[in-house]
Amino acid sequence: MPQSNDTDSRSHHALRYPLEHCPTCGSDHLEPVVETDTFEVHFLCHDCRRCWHVELGHVHRMAPDVCHGCPHRDDCLALVAAEHERGVHARD
């Protein structure tokens, strides 16, 4: 059986990839990221650098100040600080 490409495999595994697109920018470049302190999985958008959590059918943006075990935390904190300076609401 031939291997399917990444896009095809995502569409068949809703539990692994519950988001098809970033809620903010629409990108499909989402990476599952495991927060090592809580073992929760979030989804980092590689285009707009926002991180999302999906639970019980709801999607919300992660606040990086609570992601203590995430390898991308410093980048996310810098993004939120830059958004704050520009007056962008953190949930946008």
Beta strands, then each sheet from edge to edge (+ up, - down):
strand 1: 30-35
strand 2: 40-45
strand 3: 51-55
strand 4: 58-61
sheet 1: 1+ 2- 3+ 4-
end
